[in-house]
Amino acid sequence: MPPSGRTLPHNHQLWTLLTNLGLSSPPLSLTSPSPIPSYASRFLIFNFIYAYGILSTRFVKRYYGFDHNACPRQDVERYGEKMVRDGKISRGALERVRRMENAHANSVEGYAVFVAGVLLALHAGVPTEKLNGLMAVYSLSRIGFGLAYVFIENEHLALVRTVFWYAAQISCITMMAMAGKMMR
């Protein structure tokens, strides 16, 4: 709500929403011009936590009882099949854990490309609203990628995962390309 206490018309509410998301600057009729905040640190922190924490299989493997910290990268291969044979985990659940490990590894690998794109864009002075938008595309694409990787079992529907992966990569490449143009 504006400082005067009156409600904004719908088009002004949209501008307020876009401004709060860091995707646009407010029209001059709404307020005096103010810089759009950069959400780079928030996006970097979120994507780090998502790649290294949320997609980590540590908690899932502990839940199923085959998390061995001495050699955790081989838990699924070493203990998974035996647990299926012993009836401690279903085949479908084991396959989801495998896919989650792969989604985790892919997200960790992709995080470095994201960081490079963001840092180059910040250094080059890419407009904040454009950078915020590209970081949002990357983040939403990585979330979609992770969900699709873990939960889609159908070979044909797995193409959705590929679309999310490309969207994330294109957003990173776009950040780098925009930075390159500005540094000429």
HELIX and SHEET records of a PDB file:
HELIX    1   1 HIS A   10  ASN A   20  1                                  11    
HELIX    2   2 ALA A   40  ILE A   49  1                                  10    
HELIX    3   3 TYR A   50  ILE A   54  3                                   5    
HELIX    4   4 ARG A   58  TYR A   64  1                                   7    
HELIX    5   5 PRO A   72  GLN A   74  5                                   3    
HELIX    6   6 ASP A   75  ASP A   75  1                                   1    
HELIX    7   7 VAL A   76  GLY A   80  3                                   5    
HELIX    8   8 GLU A   81  ARG A   85  1                                   5    
HELIX    9   9 ARG A   91  ALA A  124  1                                  34    
HELIX   10  10 THR A  128  PHE A  151  1                                  24    
HELIX   11  11 LEU A  159  MET A  182  1                                  24    
END                                                                             
